[in-house]
Amino acid sequence: MNEKVIAGLQTIVTDLAQQADGHQLQSLIFASEGFSKLADKYAQHAEEERGYVSQCATRLLDLGCDLKLEAKKEAPLCKEPLEWAKYDVQVSKDGLAWLKELTEAARDDFKTYDT
């Protein structure tokens, strides 16, 4: 079993669960500020992320690993859509660079790679 892949899947479970929570809260902020389309977009995005969390958690269980509910670090929320977009784009850029390394580590484990 590839320990890097297992650790990566757990990181996704922890970090993406937090990101989904953040997007749900950001949706509420946008709704309160009158940005209904942005609110809907981020509410849907949060649900999509929760689906990915579930997939990764299920894969960890399939591999016989213990699933963890780890502590999450504080993340910002913003009332200004442009300020939020800048932050959210940077999170995505950083995450994609990290995910590229994890995907490479999982390429011989076809089920995890497909997850």
C-alpha angles and dihedrals in degrees: 000000000000107000092198090058093047091049090047093052090050090049089053091050092051101038099038092047087056092046090051090051089049092050090050091051091044088053090056091049092050091048091051089051092052097255096128097164092052089046091054092045094053094043089055091044090054091054091049090052091050087057091055090048089053092049093051093044090050091050091052090053090047088055090054094250127144111250114226134205097211129191115269126217122235116270130193127254122198138203093202113077094210092051090049093047092054091051094044093049091052091050089052093048092050092045094050092052090052093043091054089061092047092049090053091051091051098045094105092050099071097188093052091042089055091049 
